[in-house]
Amino acid sequence: MSRADDPQQTYREFTEAVNMRPGELSAWLQTEESKRVGWHSGGRAGGGESVGHASGRRIVDLLRRKRAELSAADYRHMRKVVGYVHRHLAQRPGGDVRETKWRWSLMNWGHDPLR
């Protein structure tokens, strides 16, 4: 079994990468800043929900469920979240990041880099 196929490892990495609580992430996803950032399947200016925003809604659901209720698809999404957070953190811009699209995008994926 590879590390990517190890549910315990995936769960541990997911809970380390996602540092926002479910209620906090859910409230963040309601903000205009949250809705303005990210890639939309119809293009950046296209309508609809961004990929990160949809992921954030799924993360809220994953955080609220018991581990025994998680499916193979849930673990695949957890690995996707971990990969995104790690890649995005490596692209940190200089200066104050509090009010940046970089931070807001990470927050859609459940990670607030200011923590």
Contacts in CASP RR format, 6 or more apart in sequence:
PFRMAT RR
TARGET T0000
AUTHOR 0000-0000-0000
METHOD contacts of the structure
MODEL  1
MSRADDPQQTYREFTEAVNMRPGELSAWLQTEESKRVGWHSGGRAGGGES
VGHASGRRIVDLLRRKRAELSAADYRHMRKVVGYVHRHLAQRPGGDVRET
KWRWSLMNWGHDPLR
3 9 0 8 1.000
4 10 0 8 1.000
4 79 0 8 1.000
7 70 0 8 1.000
7 75 0 8 1.000
10 75 0 8 1.000
10 78 0 8 1.000
10 79 0 8 1.000
10 82 0 8 1.000
11 67 0 8 1.000
11 70 0 8 1.000
11 75 0 8 1.000
11 78 0 8 1.000
13 78 0 8 1.000
13 79 0 8 1.000
13 82 0 8 1.000
14 62 0 8 1.000
14 78 0 8 1.000
14 79 0 8 1.000
14 81 0 8 1.000
14 82 0 8 1.000
17 81 0 8 1.000
17 82 0 8 1.000
17 83 0 8 1.000
17 85 0 8 1.000
17 86 0 8 1.000
17 110 0 8 1.000
17 111 0 8 1.000
18 25 0 8 1.000
18 59 0 8 1.000
18 63 0 8 1.000
18 81 0 8 1.000
18 85 0 8 1.000
18 109 0 8 1.000
18 110 0 8 1.000
18 111 0 8 1.000
19 110 0 8 1.000
19 111 0 8 1.000
19 112 0 8 1.000
19 115 0 8 1.000
20 28 0 8 1.000
20 107 0 8 1.000
20 110 0 8 1.000
20 111 0 8 1.000
20 112 0 8 1.000
21 63 0 8 1.000
22 60 0 8 1.000
22 63 0 8 1.000
22 64 0 8 1.000
23 60 0 8 1.000
25 56 0 8 1.000
25 59 0 8 1.000
25 60 0 8 1.000
25 63 0 8 1.000
25 107 0 8 1.000
25 110 0 8 1.000
26 60 0 8 1.000
28 34 0 8 1.000
28 107 0 8 1.000
28 108 0 8 1.000
28 110 0 8 1.000
29 53 0 8 1.000
29 56 0 8 1.000
29 57 0 8 1.000
29 60 0 8 1.000
29 108 0 8 1.000
33 104 0 8 1.000
34 53 0 8 1.000
34 104 0 8 1.000
34 107 0 8 1.000
34 108 0 8 1.000
35 49 0 8 1.000
35 50 0 8 1.000
35 53 0 8 1.000
36 101 0 8 1.000
36 104 0 8 1.000
37 50 0 8 1.000
37 101 0 8 1.000
37 104 0 8 1.000
37 105 0 8 1.000
37 108 0 8 1.000
38 44 0 8 1.000
38 50 0 8 1.000
38 51 0 8 1.000
38 52 0 8 1.000
38 53 0 8 1.000
38 101 0 8 1.000
38 105 0 8 1.000
38 108 0 8 1.000
39 50 0 8 1.000
39 51 0 8 1.000
39 52 0 8 1.000
40 46 0 8 1.000
40 47 0 8 1.000
40 48 0 8 1.000
40 49 0 8 1.000
40 50 0 8 1.000
40 51 0 8 1.000
41 48 0 8 1.000
41 51 0 8 1.000
42 48 0 8 1.000
50 108 0 8 1.000
52 105 0 8 1.000
52 108 0 8 1.000
52 109 0 8 1.000
53 108 0 8 1.000
55 77 0 8 1.000
55 80 0 8 1.000
55 81 0 8 1.000
55 84 0 8 1.000
55 108 0 8 1.000
55 109 0 8 1.000
56 108 0 8 1.000
56 109 0 8 1.000
56 110 0 8 1.000
58 77 0 8 1.000
59 81 0 8 1.000
59 109 0 8 1.000
59 110 0 8 1.000
62 70 0 8 1.000
62 74 0 8 1.000
62 77 0 8 1.000
62 78 0 8 1.000
65 74 0 8 1.000
81 109 0 8 1.000
81 110 0 8 1.000
84 109 0 8 1.000
85 106 0 8 1.000
85 109 0 8 1.000
85 110 0 8 1.000
85 111 0 8 1.000
88 102 0 8 1.000
88 105 0 8 1.000
88 106 0 8 1.000
88 109 0 8 1.000
88 111 0 8 1.000
89 106 0 8 1.000
89 111 0 8 1.000
89 113 0 8 1.000
91 102 0 8 1.000
92 102 0 8 1.000
92 113 0 8 1.000
93 100 0 8 1.000
93 102 0 8 1.000
97 103 0 8 1.000
97 113 0 8 1.000
97 114 0 8 1.000
98 114 0 8 1.000
103 112 0 8 1.000
103 113 0 8 1.000
103 114 0 8 1.000
106 112 0 8 1.000
106 113 0 8 1.000
END
